[in-house]
């Protein structure tokens, strides 16, 4: 089995990301690795949800705060597992670079040797319209191994 020392986990608050966090922390604890969490804010997606005229400093601050909260929660989970971690908040405008590109830039900047990413399983028209970060990582992460964690339904 390969040993990984620097893992990167993109997070977005989804159950798939939560499952990727759990898998990465278990691997990191077992292999004495560090985990770097990254959350990418897509400003274009936020603008689609809010009228452009209301996209001001308050909306920006709220979106950034939500991203920081997600990163803080992931870092707290890492502490609970005695796993060293770092975090980054990145912003894209929905054009180039894409969310996947931002994640890969972060991975290269931190010399990670594995990306652990949740996959929502979007296909067809939905993936074409909404995009697929996992698909982008699959096609662009040529030099960095990628572990996709398929989203499992949460049990009630």
N, C-alpha and C positions, 0 to 999 in steps of 0.2 A: 504494500500500500504506500502511495506517495505521502510524503509529509509536507504539509503546507504551513508556513509560518506567518503569512500576512494575508488575511482574507478581507474581501470587500463585500459589503451587503448594501445594495440599493434599497431604500425603504420609502413607502408611500402611504402607510397606514392601512393597507389592505390585509386581508387574512393571508394572502400569498406571501406578502412581505413578512408578516408575523411568523409564518412557518419557516421562511428562509432564515430569519433571525435565530429561531430555535435551533435549526440544523447547524448554522454557522457557529453558534456559541457552544454546542455540544462538540463539534469538531475542534474548535479552538481550545476548549478545556482539555480535551484528550491529547492534542498535539502541542500544547503550550504555545499557542499562536496568539497573535493580536488580531483584532477585528476593527476595520474602518467602516463606519456607517456613512452613507451619503444620501441626501435627499435633494432631488432636483425639482425646482419650481418652474413650471412651464407657464410663463406669463400669458402666452396666447390662449391657453385653456382657461385661465382666470378671466381674461377679457371676454371670452365667449359666454361665461356665466354671468358677468356683470356688464351693464352698459358701459361703453367706453368712457362716457362723461363722468361716471362714478369711480373710475379706476384712478384713484388718487392715493395720497400718502396713507390714508387710513386703511384702505383695502390692501395696499402693499404691506403695511405693517402687520395686518391681521394674517395674511398669507405667510409672511416670514415667521411670525410667532407660532403658527401652526406647525410649520416645518421644524422650527427649533424644539417645539414640544415633542414631536415624533423622535427627533434625534436624542433628546434628553431621556425619553423613555427607553430607547434602545440601549443607550449608555448605562442606564440604571440596571437593565437586565444583565448587561455584561458584567457589571460590578457584582451582582448577585451570584454569578457563575465564576467569579475571580478571574475574569478574562480582561486583559488590558484592551482598551478601545480608544479610538479617536473618532472624530465626526467632522462632516463638512456639509454646508448648505450651498448649493449651486443654483444658478438661475439661467434659464434659456428663454428665448422669445418665441419658441415654436418653429423657428426656421432652423438655420444651421448655426451652431451645432445642435443636433438633436439631443434628446434626453439620453439616449444610448451613447452618443459621442461624449457628452458631459461625464457620464459614468466611466467610460473608458479613459478619458483624460485624468480623472481622479485616480483610477487604478494605476495608471502609469506614473503619476506623480508620487504615489505612495508605494511603488514597487510591489504591488500585491501579486501573489502567485495563484490566487483562485478568487473568482467572483461567484458568490452564492446569491442567486436571484430567484424570487418567486415568479411564477408564471400564471397569469390569469386565464390562459387558454383561449384568448380571443382568436377567432378565425373569420375568414370570409370578409363580408362587407364591413362588419364591426371592426375588425382589425385594420382594414383599409382606411376607414374614416377616423378611428381613434388612434391608430398606430399601435405598434406592439414593441415595447421596450425590449422584451426578451428576444424577439425576432431580430431587432437591430443589433443586440449584443451577439447573437449567434453569428450573424453575417460580418461583424466587424472585430470580434475579439480574437483575431488570428493568433496572437502570441500569448494570450492569457487564458488558461483553462476556465471553463464556465460550468457551474453546476446549477441546473434549473430545477427548482422545487415546484412541482405542479400543485396548484391550489386544491386542497381537499375541503369539501364542505365541513363547516364546523358542526359539531354534534350538539343537539339541544337537550 
